[in-house]
């Protein structure tokens, strides 16, 4: 039995359209459909959820951070350096 692999993105719920296959009238074919999981949507916060999350002001009582913008930039630079060194 010959196998043909086709990948399609579904354009309409519950429908798959196959055409231009090397098959002829009277031939018997078997179709197996493998379904990949849907990508999880990005989680976003509403303003209320963000305010209630505890993330706002998380550095407020830290005494080791004098300038939060500079500190955040240092963290980004450190992360970038670590990612570059792993490559």
N, C-alpha and C positions, 0 to 999 in steps of 0.2 A: 504494500500500500504506500502510495506517495504522500508526503506531508507538505503542506503549504502553510507558511506562517504569514499572517496579515495582522497588522496593528492598526487600529482605528480609534479615533476619539469620537465618542458618542455625541451626536448632534441633537438628537431628540430622545427623550426618556423612552426606554423599553424598545428601541429600534436599532437593528444592525442591518446594514445593506452590504451585500457582497455582489460583486459583478466582475466581469472580465476574467473569470477563472477558466483554467484549461479542462473543463468538464463538458460532457456531451449528454444529450438526451438519452435516458435509459441507464446511465451510470448510477451506481449507488455510492453516496458519499456519507461520511460521518463528520459531524461538526462538533467540536469541543470549544466551549467559550471559557477563557480564563479571565477573570475580572480582577483588575488591580484595585486596591483600596483608594477611595477618594482622598485627596490631600486634606489634611485638617486645616480648617480656616484659621487665619492668624487671629490670635486672641487680642482683642482691643478692650480698653477700659473706657467706660463713660467717665465724665468728670467726677461724678459722685463716687463711683467705684474706686477711682484713683485716690480721691481724698480719704475714703474709708479704708484703703489698703494699708495705711501706715508707711507708705513709701515717701510721702511728702514730709520733709523735715527729719528724715532718718539720721542726718548728720548734725542736727541742731545742737545736741548736747555734747558733741565730741570736742575735746579740748586740744587734740593733736592736729586738727585741721584748721588752719588760719584762713585760707582762701579756697573755698570749695571749687571754684572754676579751675584754678591751678591744679588742685588735687585730682579732679576728674580728668584733666588732660594728662597728668602723670600716669594715671591708671590706664588710659587709652594707649599711651606710648608704651607702657610696660607690656600690655596685652599684644600690641602690634609687634614688638620685639620678640616676644615668646613665639608668636605664630610664624614669624619669619625664620627663626632659628630652627623650627621643627621641619621646615621644608628642605 
